[in-house]
Each structure stands twice: as structure tokens, then as C-alpha cells.
Amino acid sequence: MGHIKVGTAINAPVDRVVEVASDPRHWASWWVNLGEAEKIEGDGGVGTVVEHKYLMAGVPFHVTTRVTGREQTPNGGQRVRLEFDGPLKGWQTWDYSPDGDNTTVVTAEFDYNVPGSAVGKF
């Protein structure tokens, strides 16, 4: 299983960052190699299901992503959990934490399995 953890600071308040990041109609504009949503059921909150393609090593994989959790954190931020399946399977956790008056620190953590012997090793 692969694991990635990355973070960045965004000059905007937590609520605004979460509003933009939670809208599945815009995921492909900031999520590298993710295709436009082909089908969306829900508004980005818990229970939302999104069907799309993810491009890996030049091969498009059909992936279904589900928003499985969303909660307030003790520091005034939010945590969002996504699970995805299809040939590419795993989960993501997105933490949005306030840092100062108008800055949000975003930390994303991914665990995933890549299909196939050759592509899986890539």
C-alpha cells in the first residue's frame, strides 16, 4: 500500500477553503491527474458519491469516491475523510487548521493500492 502525506498553507479562512475543497465539481481543477466528475450524488458532504477517472502512468482508471466523514476539530478546523474504490482503492484524510487570522494549513494524507503487477510497481 502506498502512503503520501503533504501539507500547505492557504491564505484564506478555514470555512472558505473547506467550501471550495469540498465541492466535487471542482476537484479536477486542483487534484492532479483526476478527471472531471462523470456523476455526482450529493453536495460534497457526508454521503456524497462521485464517479470519475484517475490517470496513472497514462492509463485512466474508473474510480468512485465517497465522502465518509466530516467533523469539526478542537482547534476550530475541520477534518474530511474520503474513501475511493475501483481498480485504485484507498482513503484520504484532509485536515484544515486555522493558523493566524486568515490562513489555513491543509494537510492531506493518502493510503492507496495500485492495480496490476506492472502498473502497481510504478
Salt bridges, closest charged atoms under 4 A:
GLU19 OE2 - ARG16 NH1 3.09
ASP23 OD2 - ARG25 NH2 2.54
ASP23 OD2 - HIS26 NE2 3.48
GLU38 OE2 - LYS53 NZ 3.17
GLU38 OE1 - HIS62 ND1 3.91
GLU41 OE2 - LYS39 NZ 3.21
GLU51 OE1 - HIS62 NE2 3.91
GLU83 OE2 - ARG81 NE 3.67
ASP85 OD2 - ARG66 NH1 2.97
ASP95 OD1 - ARG79 NE 2.57
GLU109 OE2 - HIS3 NE2 3.17
ASP111 OD1 - HIS3 ND1 2.54
